[in-house]
Amino acid sequence: MRVEQLESFLLVSETGSFQQAAKRCGVTQSTISRQIQALEAELDAPLLHRAAQVKLTVAGEALLPKARRICQDWRQATRDIADLMAGKQPELCVAAIQSVCSYLLPPVLKQFCQNYSHVQLRVTALGSDRSLKVLRDGLVDVAIVMDNERLTASPDMAVQPLYEEPVEVLMAANHPLTQFEQVPWAELAHYPQVMFKDGYGMQRLVQTQFERSGGELQTAVELNTLDAFRGVVREGNLTALLPQSALAESFNDPTLAIRPTEAPSLTRRVVLVTTSDRLNIPVIKSFCQLVLERGAVFLPHRDLPELLSAKSI
């Protein structure tokens, strides 16, 4: 069954004439006749009483309201897709890790809202694994996450690198490990860790690093906000391994100290992920380009004033 067959059937039912139906849609009368014959053959039922004034059969009467709905839905679908491909997307949904939401995205969001004032922008801070899941489920258009090839290996995923940053040790200002300019992994293993909850890429990265270094990871607390990390760490002997962009608010806190680790150093890679079909949609493509441009100049480092100024650029 084809939409044009249903449209021909509707035109004949409205005009009561094959000739008038053909004139209305700009085709020959024989074309209209063939389309309706094909429809009748597929349904195995006559739809029209062919006389001077064409009338619907019982089967035609049953088909009429359904044919109207199908054709209306099809016309609406074609309009919606045309609008989408013309950049008239009503909203854009983004999932991103917390540090990206805080430091990378603000100037991007500002520019995007200026360029696309008609688009409702929705940004949610989630862990990397959760962000990729909601992307795969179609709940968001773009995910900005810590790289995880295991979760982005699908051929329909489009993955573009943004930046890499070192992971360093956050501890209280009077912690014993502050004696080291670079904290040895063997020493770090003596102290319990504050970790991100399951589903955050950092948890998996830290666990893997401890396994490789031969140390035993002691997880004392699992959290999911950077404020909570700072609050717990400053109270005692707990330490946390965090990427530099997540440590930005800690650099000028006199109650906290930050140290790099000894080799092998630990880094994390942040990537932008969407699906290949979404990159054909103008609004999504434009947003991704803004993120990539920002990522090309965004380098987390220990100069806190410059890093924090990224919020207002």
Secondary structure, DSSP 8 states (H G I E B T S, - for coil): --HHHHHHHHHHHHHS-HHHHHHHHTS-HHHHHHHHHHHHHHHTS--EE-SSS-EE-HHHHHHHHHHHHHHHHHHHHHHHHHHHHTT--SEEEEEE-HHIIIIIHHHHHHHHHHH-TTSEEEEEE--HHHHHHHHHTTS-SEEEEE--TTTS-STTEEEEEEEEEEEEEEEETT-GGGG-SSB-HHHHTTS-EEEE-TT-HHHHHHHHHHHHHT----EEEEE--HHHHHHHHTTSS-BEEEEGGGGGGGTT-TTEEEE-B-SS--EEEEEEEEETTGGGSHHHHHHHHHHHHHHHH----S-HHHHHHGGG-
